[in-house]
Each structure stands twice: as structure tokens, then as C-alpha cells.
């Protein structure tokens, strides 16, 4: 507009973008990158896939590949505004390659011998499974309640307390037939939903127990 300018901005890694509207009166300078700067920016964005994992080391060859692409960037764009960042990242990759080459592994941004990592990974997995099970228990309970409600409706409709053997006026008859149809459709859906919820719970619970989990989540479902 005559008073505002809309610009596209991104995070540091250029992986997430948004737009911002700025008043022209707040703009002190307009920066227009040169063709070389645009090329450097594109090359820098291409390096976004080379990111370290705080919980997992890479293979030595993977580190060598990352270091090589950082070398290439610095050789082509030594004076780029991204050079400092790339140099720092390259240093991190060299350090991690050194650790891997010396038989160490990584977890929670710490380096250790392989035997020390296994119990830490298992504990993290247990905690993750506990959170998943805590979420799954009410899902199974709700699925059971849905099946019970559908069965209760079925039993009522087909009982003498409901409509079994009764002669009904036409408007009420149509209404009751609609209830029958809805219940007939609901029962298999409710049972399928319960089966899926139970299967998911059993899968999570089996993994949890295999890792030495001690909380009895089945009892929480059964209300014991």
C-alpha cells in the first residue's frame, strides 16, 4: 500500500516462512542483495538438510560428506554473511566425526561408550510409552462405554420394556424404526472402534512391559 510494505521472512534455517507488514515510515534502509549474495543464500538454504541429531550419532562417512559440503560452500563464498555459521557447524561435524571414529556414541547431546547409551535410550522409550499409555487408557474406556451404550439401547429396543410386540401409531412407528436403524449401524461401529483402541493399547503395553515398565495400565482400564 502507500503506507505499508509486506515482506517475507523466515527462521534462521530458512525452513519456515511467514509474512509481515511494516509501516514505510519505520523503514530506514532497503537492502537489495547482489546476484552473488542471492546465490550464497540459495546455497546456504540447500545445506539445511545437514543437521546434527542430539540423540543419535551418524556414520563416519556421513560426517565426511557434511564436512565436504561445508568446505565447498566456504571455498565458493568465503565472504558470505553465512560463513561464520557454516564454519561453526563444520567444527561441530568435525568434532562428532572424531568421537565416532573413536568408538563413542551420542545421546542427549552427550558422548559415551555404547554400553552406557542403551539404558538411557530404554528409559526414554519407557517414558514415551508411559505418556502414550496414559493417553490411551481413557480412549479405551470411552470406547468400552460407547459399546455398552449401544448394547443397552439394543436391549431396550428389543425388549417388552421397549417396543417388542407393540402396535404403534404411524408417526411413532417411523421414529422407532429410525432408532432401530441407527442402533443397528452404531453397534458394529462401536465394536470396531473398541477393537482398534484395544489393539493400540495392547501394542503399547507390550512394548512398555518388555522394557521393564512397572505400572499396570490394564488395571486402570478394568477399574481394579
TORRO-754695 format. One record per residue: residue number from 0; residue in three letters; x, y, z of N, C-alpha, C in turn. Coordinates in pm, 1 decimal, padded with zeros to 6 digits, m for minus. Atoms other than C-alpha are relative to their C-alpha. Layout:
<recs>
REC     i    aa        nc1        nc2        nc3       cac1       cac2       cac3        cc1        cc2        cc3
REC   NUM   ALA          X          Y          Z          X          Y          Z          X          Y          Z
...
</recs>
This chain:
<recs>
REC     i    aa        nc1        nc2        nc3       cac1       cac2       cac3        cc1        cc2        cc3
REC     0   UNK    00084.7   m00119.1    00000.0    00000.0    00000.0    00000.0    00088.5    00124.5    00000.0
REC     1   UNK   m00077.2   m00124.1   m00001.7    00102.9    00364.1    00006.1    00071.3    00021.0    00131.8
REC     2   UNK   m00059.0   m00022.6   m00132.8    00186.2    00340.0    00377.5    00071.0   m00121.8    00057.1
REC     3   UNK   m00056.8    00123.0   m00055.0    00285.5   m00024.1    00435.6    00071.7   m00081.3   m00107.3
REC     4   UNK   m00069.2    00093.8    00087.4    00515.5   m00286.2    00287.9   m00011.5   m00139.3    00060.9
REC     5   UNK    00009.1    00138.3   m00047.2    00460.0   m00662.6    00316.7    00122.9   m00076.3   m00048.1
REC     6   UNK   m00123.2    00071.7    00033.8    00776.4   m00873.1    00329.5   m00009.5   m00143.3    00050.0
REC     7   UNK   m00008.4    00140.0   m00042.3    00850.5   m01245.0    00355.3    00122.7   m00018.2    00088.1
REC     8   UNK   m00111.5    00025.5   m00091.7    01066.3   m01354.6    00649.5    00001.9   m00149.3    00032.2
REC     9   UNK   m00014.2    00142.1   m00030.9    01198.3   m01693.7    00760.3    00077.9   m00017.8    00127.9
REC    10   UNK   m00084.3    00031.3   m00114.0    01361.6   m01867.7    01052.5    00145.6   m00008.0   m00044.8
REC    11   UNK   m00142.7   m00002.3    00030.3    01740.6   m01898.0    01072.7    00038.0   m00102.5   m00105.9
REC    12   UNK   m00033.5    00106.5    00094.1    01742.9   m02221.6    00874.8   m00072.3    00012.2   m00132.8
REC    13   UNK    00076.4   m00022.3    00123.7    01511.1   m02085.1    00605.1   m00087.5   m00120.9   m00033.0
REC    14   UNK    00089.5    00114.1    00021.5    01270.8   m02376.8    00652.6   m00146.0    00034.9    00027.7
REC    15   UNK    00135.8   m00043.9   m00031.8    00965.2   m02186.9    00783.5   m00012.6    00146.8   m00038.5
REC    16   UNK    00015.3   m00135.2    00051.7    00829.0   m01870.0    00624.2   m00131.8    00061.4    00045.5
REC    17   UNK    00122.3   m00072.0   m00029.6    00573.1   m01605.7    00707.8    00012.1    00138.6   m00063.4
REC    18   UNK   m00003.4   m00136.2    00053.5    00484.0   m01251.7    00600.9   m00025.7    00099.0    00112.4
REC    19   UNK    00020.1   m00106.5   m00097.8    00499.4   m00930.5    00799.2   m00027.1    00130.5   m00073.9
REC    20   UNK    00031.3   m00130.7    00057.1    00354.7   m00589.0    00726.3    00069.6    00107.4    00082.7
REC    21   UNK   m00078.9   m00102.9   m00067.1    00582.5   m00296.8    00809.5   m00038.9    00136.4   m00055.4
REC    22   UNK    00030.3   m00136.4    00042.9    00499.0    00071.8    00800.9    00120.8    00058.2   m00073.0
REC    23   UNK   m00109.4   m00058.9    00076.3    00706.6    00253.6    00539.2    00078.3    00100.5    00082.6
REC    24   UNK   m00066.9   m00100.1   m00083.3    00783.9    00519.2    00797.9    00102.0   m00062.8    00093.8
REC    25   UNK   m00093.8    00069.6   m00089.1    00967.2    00254.0    01004.8    00120.0   m00056.4   m00074.7
REC    26   UNK   m00109.2    00056.5    00079.6    01195.2    00150.4    00716.9    00111.6    00103.1   m00013.5
REC    27   UNK   m00114.5   m00090.7    00007.2    01540.7    00308.8    00746.4    00084.8   m00024.3   m00124.4
REC    28   UNK   m00084.3    00033.5    00113.8    01710.5    00124.5    00461.2   m00058.3   m00120.6   m00072.6
REC    29   UNK    00044.0    00112.4    00081.4    01617.3   m00109.3    00176.8    00123.7   m00073.0   m00050.2
REC    30   UNK   m00117.0    00080.8    00036.7    01866.6   m00389.1    00127.7   m00033.6   m00085.6   m00121.1
REC    31   UNK    00019.0    00079.5    00121.2    01891.5   m00541.7   m00219.5    00124.1   m00085.0   m00022.0
REC    32   UNK   m00117.9    00086.0    00014.7    02122.0   m00844.4   m00237.8    00049.7   m00004.3   m00144.2
REC    33   UNK   m00060.8    00013.3    00132.1    02362.6   m00878.7   m00528.1   m00026.9   m00141.1   m00051.9
REC    34   UNK    00017.3    00136.8    00053.7    02341.2   m01180.0   m00761.2    00083.9   m00102.7    00076.0
REC    35   UNK   m00083.4    00093.7   m00074.6    02632.9   m01340.6   m00573.3   m00058.4   m00028.8    00137.7
REC    36   UNK    00062.3    00019.5   m00131.3    02456.6   m01286.9   m00240.7   m00123.5   m00088.5   m00010.5
REC    37   UNK    00116.8    00087.7    00020.9    02143.5   m01445.6   m00381.0    00044.9   m00144.2   m00019.5
REC    38   UNK   m00052.9    00135.4    00020.5    02348.3   m01745.0   m00492.9    00046.6   m00059.5    00132.4
REC    39   UNK   m00047.2    00047.5   m00131.1    02507.1   m01769.9   m00147.8   m00118.1   m00038.9    00088.3
REC    40   UNK    00118.9    00031.2   m00079.7    02164.6   m01760.4    00015.9   m00061.8   m00131.2   m00044.0
REC    41   UNK    00057.1    00125.1    00052.2    02037.7   m02037.6   m00211.7    00087.2   m00118.4    00040.2
REC    42   UNK   m00091.9    00108.3   m00037.9    02347.8   m02246.5   m00141.7   m00009.8   m00029.5    00149.0
REC    43   UNK    00013.1    00017.6   m00145.4    02307.6   m02189.1    00231.4   m00129.0   m00075.8    00033.5
REC    44   UNK    00126.8    00068.4   m00023.9    01944.6   m02297.5    00223.3    00011.0   m00147.8   m00036.1
REC    45   UNK   m00016.9    00140.3    00041.2    02048.9   m02616.8    00042.4    00072.3   m00081.7    00106.2
REC    46   UNK   m00071.7    00069.8   m00106.7    02269.1   m02700.4    00341.9   m00088.8   m00027.2    00120.8
REC    47   UNK    00090.6    00017.0   m00113.9    01964.4   m02702.1    00568.8   m00022.7   m00144.9    00038.9
REC    48   UNK    00023.3    00141.7   m00030.7    01939.2   m03081.2    00544.6    00114.7   m00060.5    00080.3
REC    49   UNK   m00113.6    00050.9   m00077.6    02276.7   m03120.2    00712.7   m00011.5    00050.0    00144.0
REC    50   UNK    00024.3   m00036.2   m00139.7    02162.4   m03106.8    01074.6    00036.4   m00117.4    00090.7
REC    51   UNK   m00038.5    00104.0   m00094.8    02300.4   m03297.2    01371.5   m00119.7   m00043.1    00084.0
REC    52   UNK    00105.9    00056.5   m00083.8    02077.5   m03520.2    01587.2    00052.0   m00009.4    00143.0
REC    53   UNK   m00050.8    00002.5   m00137.7    02111.7   m03469.5    01964.4    00000.9   m00138.7    00062.9
REC    54   UNK    00011.5    00132.7   m00060.4    02022.1   m03833.5    02033.2    00061.3   m00112.1   m00082.5
REC    55   UNK   m00051.1    00106.4    00086.1    02193.1   m04018.9    01751.8    00121.6    00047.5   m00078.4
REC    56   UNK   m00118.6   m00029.8    00079.5    02540.1   m04017.4    01603.7   m00020.6   m00047.6   m00143.6
REC    57   UNK    00003.7    00042.6    00139.8    02592.2   m04052.8    01227.7    00116.5   m00095.5   m00026.6
REC    58   UNK   m00113.6    00078.6    00043.6    02824.8   m04281.4    01037.6    00114.1    00095.6   m00035.6
REC    59   UNK   m00115.8   m00083.4    00030.2    03176.3   m04151.8    00983.3   m00008.1    00056.1   m00141.1
REC    60   UNK    00010.3   m00044.7    00139.7    03110.6   m04132.4    00608.5   m00100.5    00114.0   m00015.0
REC    61   UNK    00099.4   m00107.2    00005.5    02804.7   m03913.1    00669.6    00060.5    00132.0    00047.7
REC    62   UNK   m00067.6   m00120.5   m00047.2    03013.0   m03669.6    00869.8    00094.8    00053.5   m00106.9
REC    63   UNK   m00093.8   m00040.6    00104.5    03274.5   m03667.1    00594.0   m00072.7    00072.4   m00113.2
REC    64   UNK    00079.2   m00064.4    00105.6    03004.3   m03579.1    00341.4   m00039.7    00140.8    00041.1
REC    65   UNK    00040.2   m00131.3   m00047.5    02874.4   m03291.8    00554.6    00116.3    00097.0    00005.2
REC    66   UNK   m00118.7   m00085.7   m00008.2    03223.2   m03154.3    00618.2    00042.3    00045.4   m00139.5
REC    67   UNK   m00039.1   m00031.5    00137.5    03294.7   m03167.0    00243.7   m00090.1    00107.9   m00060.2
REC    68   UNK    00089.4   m00101.6    00057.6    02984.6   m02965.7    00151.5    00020.2    00134.6    00068.9
REC    69   UNK   m00030.7   m00125.0   m00069.3    03068.2   m02708.2    00418.2    00128.5    00060.4   m00056.8
REC    70   UNK   m00125.3   m00045.9    00061.3    03421.7   m02687.1    00275.2   m00026.7    00066.9   m00134.3
REC    71   UNK    00030.1   m00052.1    00132.4    03280.3   m02631.3   m00070.9   m00067.8    00136.1    00009.5
REC    72   UNK    00069.3   m00128.1   m00016.7    03048.6   m02354.3    00048.6    00099.5    00109.8    00037.1
REC    73   UNK   m00095.7   m00100.1   m00045.7    03332.0   m02172.3    00227.0    00101.3    00035.6   m00108.3
REC    74   UNK   m00092.7   m00026.9    00109.8    03556.3   m02206.2   m00077.7   m00063.3    00090.5   m00105.0
REC    75   UNK    00069.3   m00077.5    00102.6    03295.1   m02058.6   m00311.3   m00044.9    00135.6    00053.0
REC    76   UNK    00052.9   m00123.6   m00058.4    03152.8   m01796.7   m00072.4    00073.0    00034.2    00130.4
REC    77   UNK   m00076.7   m00024.0   m00122.8    03431.7   m01711.8    00174.4   m00042.0    00125.3    00076.0
REC    78   UNK    00038.5   m00125.4   m00063.9    03295.4   m01363.5    00244.0   m00150.4    00010.8    00022.4
REC    79   UNK    00145.5    00000.0   m00018.0    02930.3   m01463.3    00272.1   m00037.5    00032.8    00143.4
REC    80   UNK    00051.4   m00027.6   m00134.5    02722.8   m01345.4    00566.8   m00025.2   m00130.1    00077.0
REC    81   UNK    00024.5    00129.4   m00064.1    02670.0   m01717.8    00635.6    00129.3   m00073.0    00034.4
REC    82   UNK   m00127.1    00069.7   m00017.6    03040.0   m01805.1    00652.3    00026.7   m00035.4    00145.9
REC    83   UNK   m00024.5    00026.0   m00142.4    03061.7   m01774.6    01031.7   m00083.9   m00117.1    00048.9
REC    84   UNK    00089.6    00108.9   m00039.1    02761.7   m02003.3    01078.3    00048.1   m00133.3   m00055.3
REC    85   UNK   m00045.4    00124.8    00062.5    02893.7   m02261.9    00834.1    00129.7   m00048.3    00063.9
REC    86   UNK   m00125.1    00038.3   m00065.1    03237.0   m02257.8    00995.2   m00027.0   m00065.0    00135.1
REC    87   UNK    00034.5    00056.1   m00130.7    03081.2   m02322.1    01336.6   m00062.1   m00138.2   m00014.5
REC    88   UNK    00062.2    00130.3    00022.8    02868.9   m02605.8    01201.3    00103.2   m00102.4   m00043.8
REC    89   UNK   m00104.2    00090.7    00045.7    03170.6   m02756.2    01027.5    00085.0   m00048.3    00117.9
REC    90   UNK   m00077.1    00037.6   m00118.7    03359.8   m02753.1    01357.8   m00074.3   m00106.4    00080.9
REC    91   UNK    00081.3    00097.5   m00072.5    03073.3   m02940.0    01525.8    00003.4   m00135.4   m00069.7
REC    92   UNK   m00001.7    00126.0    00075.6    03070.2   m03200.9    01247.9    00136.3   m00067.5    00010.0
REC    93   UNK   m00134.1    00058.2   m00015.1    03446.5   m03249.2    01272.4    00015.3   m00064.0    00137.7
REC    94   UNK   m00008.9    00054.4   m00135.2    03419.7   m03299.1    01647.4   m00077.0   m00130.6    00011.0
REC    95   UNK    00081.3    00121.7   m00009.8    03140.0   m03555.4    01613.3    00063.2   m00114.1   m00080.7
REC    96   UNK   m00068.5    00103.5    00077.5    03330.0   m03742.2    01342.5    00115.3   m00058.6    00081.5
REC    97   UNK   m00109.9    00046.1   m00085.0    03627.8   m03761.2    01579.2   m00051.9   m00095.0    00107.7
REC    98   UNK    00057.8    00084.7   m00104.1    03406.6   m03906.3    01853.2   m00041.7   m00135.7   m00055.7
REC    99   UNK    00045.1    00124.6    00062.3    03253.9   m04164.7    01621.3    00119.2   m00085.5   m00041.3
REC   100   UNK   m00119.8    00074.0    00042.7    03592.6   m04261.6    01481.9    00072.0   m00064.1    00118.3
REC   101   UNK   m00060.8    00055.8   m00120.8    03697.9   m04329.3    01840.4   m00096.2   m00088.5    00078.8
REC   102   UNK    00088.6    00100.5   m00057.0    03406.3   m04562.5    01907.9   m00101.7    00049.0    00099.9
REC   103   UNK    00097.5   m00052.3   m00094.3    03180.4   m04331.8    02105.5   m00133.0    00026.7   m00069.2
REC   104   UNK    00135.0   m00022.4    00052.5    02806.1   m04278.1    02062.0   m00061.3    00119.2    00070.7
REC   105   UNK    00059.4   m00125.3   m00045.7    02571.7   m03987.6    02124.5   m00141.7   m00019.9    00051.5
REC   106   UNK    00137.4   m00000.8   m00051.3    02262.2   m03938.0    02335.9   m00017.1    00122.8    00088.4
REC   107   UNK    00029.6   m00121.5   m00077.2    02104.9   m03620.4    02480.2    00115.9    00098.9   m00006.9
REC   108   UNK   m00111.9   m00091.0    00025.2    02392.0   m03420.4    02329.8    00123.2   m00031.9    00083.7
REC   109   UNK   m00117.6    00042.7   m00075.0    02643.8   m03619.3    02533.3    00061.0   m00121.0   m00068.5
REC   110   UNK   m00071.4    00110.7    00062.3    02908.2   m03863.2    02414.7    00041.3   m00100.8    00105.5
REC   111   UNK   m00022.2    00107.6   m00096.8    02961.1   m04200.4    02580.6    00034.3   m00128.2   m00074.5
REC   112   UNK   m00022.3    00131.6    00058.5    03054.3   m04561.9    02523.3   m00134.5   m00065.8   m00029.1
REC   113   UNK    00127.5    00061.6    00039.5    02785.5   m04778.0    02355.8   m00076.3   m00064.8    00115.1
REC   114   UNK    00069.0    00066.9   m00110.4    02709.6   m04978.4    02673.9   m00071.7    00098.3    00091.2
REC   115   UNK    00061.8   m00100.0   m00086.3    02624.6   m04657.3    02858.3   m00125.7    00060.1   m00062.6
REC   116   UNK    00113.6   m00061.7    00068.9    02373.7   m04544.5    02595.2   m00126.3   m00084.2    00009.7
REC   117   UNK    00117.1    00087.7    00005.8    02144.4   m04848.3    02594.4   m00100.5    00025.5    00111.8
REC   118   UNK    00100.1   m00024.2   m00104.5    01983.2   m04794.5    02939.6   m00064.2    00138.1   m00008.4
REC   119   UNK    00056.4   m00134.2    00014.5    01936.2   m04423.7    02867.3   m00107.9    00002.3   m00108.4
REC   120   UNK    00098.6    00008.1    00108.8    01757.1   m04499.5    02540.3   m00124.7   m00073.1    00047.4
REC   121   UNK    00113.6    00077.8   m00049.1    01538.2   m04759.7    02709.3   m00084.7    00081.7    00097.7
REC   122   UNK    00074.4   m00083.4   m00094.2    01444.2   m04516.3    02985.4   m00080.7    00106.1   m00074.2
REC   123   UNK    00072.4   m00097.7    00080.4    01349.0   m04254.0    02729.1   m00120.7   m00065.0   m00068.5
REC   124   UNK    00109.7    00072.1    00065.0    01138.9   m04512.9    02545.1   m00109.8   m00033.5    00099.8
REC   125   UNK    00099.9    00029.2   m00103.5    00968.0   m04617.7    02870.2   m00083.9    00123.3    00031.7
REC   126   UNK    00072.3   m00123.3   m00032.5    00879.3   m04258.1    02949.5   m00095.5    00039.6   m00112.4
REC   127   UNK    00085.6   m00030.9    00114.6    00743.6   m04205.8    02599.6   m00121.0   m00093.1   m00003.7
REC   128   UNK    00110.1    00096.2   m00000.4    00535.1   m04524.3    02623.5   m00096.0    00026.7    00115.0
REC   129   UNK    00088.0   m00033.8   m00111.9    00402.9   m04420.5    02963.4   m00094.0    00113.9   m00037.2
REC   130   UNK    00085.5   m00111.7    00042.9    00278.0   m04093.7    02817.0   m00105.5   m00047.2   m00099.3
REC   131   UNK    00094.6    00051.9    00099.2    00118.0   m04279.5    02527.5   m00108.0   m00085.3    00065.7
REC   132   UNK    00096.9    00085.4   m00068.9   m00047.6   m04532.3    02758.4   m00095.6    00082.3    00085.2
REC   133   UNK    00086.6   m00087.3   m00080.6   m00177.5   m04259.7    02987.6   m00106.7    00066.6   m00086.9
REC   134   UNK    00097.6   m00057.1    00093.1   m00347.4   m04110.9    02682.3   m00094.7   m00106.7   m00054.0
REC   135   UNK    00079.3    00106.3    00060.9   m00470.7   m04446.9    02552.3   m00101.5   m00059.0    00096.5
REC   136   UNK    00093.1    00057.9   m00098.3   m00636.1   m04564.7    02876.0   m00138.0    00065.0   m00007.8
REC   137   UNK    00134.0   m00058.7    00010.9   m00921.0   m04308.0    02863.1   m00065.6   m00023.1   m00135.4
REC   138   UNK    00055.8    00028.5    00132.5   m00962.2   m04376.4    02491.6   m00067.1   m00137.0    00000.0
REC   139   UNK    00058.8    00134.0   m00008.5   m01021.7   m04745.7    02561.7   m00124.8    00002.3    00087.5
REC   140   UNK    00116.3   m00009.3   m00088.8   m01256.2   m04661.5    02849.3   m00119.8    00061.6   m00072.7
REC   141   UNK    00107.9   m00065.2    00074.7   m01458.7   m04429.1    02626.3   m00055.4   m00094.0   m00106.2
REC   142   UNK    00045.3    00095.9    00101.4   m01471.7   m04697.8    02355.2   m00085.8   m00108.1    00062.1
REC   143   UNK    00081.7    00099.7   m00070.3   m01599.3   m04951.4    02606.0   m00136.8    00056.6    00037.1
REC   144   UNK    00126.3   m00063.2   m00037.7   m01862.5   m04707.4    02726.5   m00091.3    00015.6   m00120.9
REC   145   UNK    00078.7   m00013.5    00122.8   m01973.4   m04649.5    02367.1   m00065.1   m00131.4   m00037.3
REC   146   UNK    00055.6    00132.0    00029.4   m02019.2   m05023.7    02311.5   m00111.5   m00032.9    00098.0
REC   147   UNK    00101.3    00029.4   m00102.6   m02208.9   m05056.3    02640.3   m00127.9    00078.3   m00026.0
REC   148   UNK    00118.2   m00083.0    00026.5   m02439.8   m04768.1    02547.8   m00076.5   m00052.1   m00120.8
REC   149   UNK    00065.9    00053.6    00119.8   m02508.8   m04916.7    02204.4   m00072.5   m00129.4    00032.3
REC   150   UNK    00062.4    00125.9   m00037.1   m02582.0   m05258.0    02355.1   m00121.6    00023.1    00089.1
REC   151   UNK    00113.5   m00032.7   m00086.9   m02806.4   m05102.3    02620.4   m00119.3    00047.0   m00081.7
REC   152   UNK    00106.3   m00047.3    00088.0   m03004.4   m04925.5    02351.1   m00061.8   m00117.5   m00077.1
REC   153   UNK    00048.6    00117.8    00072.2   m03029.9   m05251.0    02154.6   m00090.4   m00084.8    00088.3
REC   154   UNK    00077.8    00083.7   m00090.6   m03152.2   m05446.3    02456.7   m00135.4    00063.0    00031.8
REC   155   UNK    00126.1   m00068.3   m00030.1   m03413.9   m05182.7    02534.7   m00095.4   m00007.6   m00118.4
REC   156   UNK    00086.5   m00001.0    00117.5   m03544.8   m05158.1    02180.6   m00064.7   m00134.7   m00025.6
REC   157   UNK    00049.2    00134.8    00030.2   m03585.4   m05536.1    02156.3   m00063.4   m00068.1    00122.0
REC   158   UNK    00063.5    00056.5   m00119.0   m03742.3   m05584.0    02499.4   m00145.0    00045.2    00008.9
REC   159   UNK    00140.1   m00039.8   m00020.8   m04101.0   m05566.8    02615.4   m00008.4    00134.6    00070.4
REC   160   UNK   m00002.6   m00132.8   m00061.6   m03999.4   m05263.1    02818.9    00015.5    00107.8   m00106.1
REC   161   UNK   m00015.8   m00093.0    00110.0   m03918.3   m05105.1    02487.8   m00115.9   m00012.6   m00097.4
REC   162   UNK    00103.2    00001.1    00104.6   m04108.8   m05183.2    02168.2   m00032.1   m00139.1   m00052.5
REC   163   UNK    00025.9    00135.0    00046.6   m04111.9   m05560.6    02132.0   m00148.8   m00033.0    00008.2
REC   164   UNK    00139.8    00043.1    00004.3   m04460.1   m05678.4    02021.7   m00101.5    00111.9    00006.5
REC   165   UNK    00095.1   m00109.9   m00014.4   m04614.3   m05330.9    02042.1   m00051.9    00046.1   m00135.5
REC   166   UNK    00061.6   m00060.1    00117.9   m04850.1   m05180.1    01790.8    00005.3    00150.9    00019.5
REC   167   UNK   m00024.8   m00142.6   m00016.7   m04757.0   m04817.9    01733.2   m00070.4    00080.7   m00107.5
REC   168   UNK    00054.1   m00089.1    00103.3   m04923.7   m04527.9    01556.9    00111.5    00034.7   m00099.4
REC   169   UNK   m00098.9   m00015.5    00106.9   m04752.6   m04443.3    01229.1    00114.0    00096.8    00031.3
REC   170   UNK   m00112.5   m00092.0   m00026.6   m04554.2   m04133.9    01335.7    00100.2   m00058.7    00100.4
REC   171   UNK   m00089.5    00058.0   m00099.6   m04415.3   m04313.5    01643.3    00072.3   m00121.4   m00057.9
REC   172   UNK   m00061.2    00116.3    00064.1   m04351.5   m04627.8    01438.5    00121.9    00041.3   m00083.3
REC   173   UNK   m00111.3   m00048.5    00082.5   m04134.2   m04431.4    01193.5    00116.7    00044.7    00087.6
REC   174   UNK   m00104.3   m00046.1   m00092.2   m03945.7   m04275.7    01483.9    00074.8   m00119.2    00060.4
REC   175   UNK   m00062.6    00118.3   m00061.3   m03880.9   m04615.3    01645.8    00083.6   m00074.4   m00103.1
REC   176   UNK   m00076.4    00067.1    00104.8   m03771.6   m04768.6    01314.9    00131.8    00073.3   m00026.6
REC   177   UNK   m00122.9   m00077.6    00017.4   m03519.8   m04485.2    01281.3    00098.2   m00030.9    00112.6
REC   178   UNK   m00085.9    00036.5   m00112.9   m03386.4   m04571.1    01629.0    00060.6   m00138.3   m00020.5
REC   179   UNK   m00051.5    00134.8    00029.6   m03357.4   m04937.0    01527.9    00113.8    00007.2   m00102.2
REC   180   UNK   m00100.3   m00010.3    00106.0   m03166.0   m04844.4    01212.2    00128.5    00064.8    00051.0
REC   181   UNK   m00117.5   m00068.8   m00054.1   m02936.8   m04606.5    01397.3    00078.3   m00091.8    00093.1
REC   182   UNK   m00067.3    00091.8   m00092.2   m02863.4   m04868.0    01662.3    00068.1   m00113.8   m00075.2
REC   183   UNK   m00061.2    00106.2    00080.5   m02801.0   m05137.1    01402.7    00129.8    00047.6   m00064.7
REC   184   UNK   m00121.2   m00055.4    00060.7   m02544.9   m04906.4    01242.0    00106.4    00029.4    00104.9
REC   185   UNK   m00093.6   m00040.5   m00105.4   m02388.7   m04796.4    01570.1    00074.4   m00117.6    00060.9
REC   186   UNK   m00063.3    00113.5   m00068.8   m02316.7   m05139.7    01718.2    00128.0   m00046.0   m00068.7
REC   187   UNK   m00127.5    00041.8    00061.4   m02059.2   m05253.5    01456.4    00105.4    00110.4    00001.7
REC   188   UNK   m00096.1   m00110.1   m00005.9   m01901.5   m04908.2    01451.6    00063.8    00008.6    00138.1
REC   189   UNK   m00050.8   m00007.6   m00136.7   m01869.3   m04904.9    01829.3    00095.9   m00114.9    00029.1
REC   190   UNK   m00087.0    00117.0   m00022.2   m01722.2   m05255.4    01834.0    00132.1    00013.6   m00076.1
REC   191   UNK   m00121.8   m00020.5    00078.3   m01474.6   m05169.2    01558.5    00089.2    00104.3    00066.8
REC   192   UNK   m00075.2   m00103.6   m00069.5   m01371.8   m04857.0    01746.9    00068.1   m00056.0    00125.0
REC   193   UNK   m00057.8    00062.2   m00119.4   m01318.1   m05059.0    02065.3    00113.8   m00093.7   m00036.2
REC   194   UNK   m00104.9    00093.4    00042.6   m01117.5   m05322.8    01880.3    00127.7    00075.2   m00037.0
REC   195   UNK   m00116.6   m00078.5    00039.9   m00888.1   m05058.1    01731.7    00068.1    00061.9    00121.4
REC   196   UNK   m00056.3   m00062.9   m00119.4   m00843.0   m04879.0    02064.5    00070.3   m00103.0    00088.0
REC   197   UNK   m00059.3    00105.9   m00081.3   m00773.2   m05206.5    02245.8    00128.5   m00052.7   m00062.6
REC   198   UNK   m00119.1    00047.8    00070.0   m00525.4   m05323.4    01981.1    00115.2    00097.9    00018.3
REC   199   UNK   m00103.6   m00101.4   m00019.5   m00335.9   m04994.4    02010.6    00053.0   m00005.0    00142.4
REC   200   UNK   m00042.5    00009.1   m00140.2   m00330.5   m05022.0    02389.2    00087.8   m00123.0    00021.1
REC   201   UNK   m00076.7    00124.3   m00018.3   m00208.4   m05383.9    02376.8    00138.9    00010.7   m00061.2
REC   202   UNK   m00129.8   m00018.4    00065.1    00069.1   m05289.2    02135.1    00093.0    00084.9    00086.6
REC   203   UNK   m00080.0   m00089.3   m00084.7    00189.1   m05004.2    02355.3    00038.0   m00068.1    00130.4
REC   204   UNK   m00022.8    00063.1   m00129.8    00154.5   m05205.5    02674.4    00103.6   m00112.1   m00010.4
REC   205   UNK   m00097.7    00107.2    00019.3    00352.0   m05499.1    02534.7    00141.3    00056.8   m00010.3
REC   206   UNK   m00130.9   m00065.0    00012.3    00638.2   m05267.1    02438.6    00046.0    00052.6    00135.9
REC   207   UNK   m00031.5   m00056.8   m00131.0    00621.8   m05099.3    02778.8    00047.5   m00107.5    00097.3
REC   208   UNK   m00037.8    00108.3   m00091.2    00636.6   m05426.0    02971.5    00132.2   m00063.2   m00041.7
REC   209   UNK   m00126.3    00055.9    00048.9    00919.6   m05554.2    02750.9    00118.7    00083.3    00046.3
REC   210   UNK   m00105.4   m00090.0   m00044.8    01120.7   m05250.1    02858.6    00006.7    00011.1    00152.4
REC   211   UNK   m00005.1    00001.9   m00145.6    01054.8   m05325.8    03225.3   m00094.5    00095.8    00068.3
REC   212   UNK    00097.9   m00090.9   m00060.8    00761.1   m05091.7    03283.1   m00073.6   m00065.9    00114.8
REC   213   UNK    00058.3    00057.2   m00121.4    00605.0   m05140.3    03625.5   m00144.6    00042.0    00027.0
REC   214   UNK    00137.3   m00045.7   m00023.0    00273.6   m04950.8    03608.5   m00097.5   m00092.3   m00071.7
REC   215   UNK    00099.3    00090.2    00057.8   m00028.8   m05176.7    03549.7   m00112.8    00083.6   m00061.6
REC   216   UNK    00101.1   m00082.8    00067.2   m00229.3   m04980.8    03294.0   m00125.6   m00079.6   m00033.2
REC   217   UNK    00118.4    00082.1    00024.1   m00462.7   m05275.5    03228.3   m00096.2    00011.5    00116.9
REC   218   UNK    00084.6   m00017.1   m00117.9   m00589.8   m05242.6    03584.6   m00073.5    00133.8   m00003.6
REC   219   UNK    00065.7   m00131.1    00008.6   m00662.9   m04875.7    03518.6   m00119.9   m00004.9   m00095.0
REC   220   UNK    00111.9    00015.3    00093.5   m00883.1   m04977.1    03227.6   m00113.3   m00081.4    00064.2
REC   221   UNK    00099.4    00089.1   m00058.7   m01056.8   m05255.6    03417.2   m00058.8    00052.5    00129.8
REC   222   UNK    00052.6   m00060.8   m00123.1   m01107.9   m05037.0    03723.5    00027.1   m00079.4    00123.7
REC   223   UNK   m00032.4    00082.1   m00117.1   m00939.7   m05278.5    03962.7    00079.7    00081.7    00100.1
</recs>
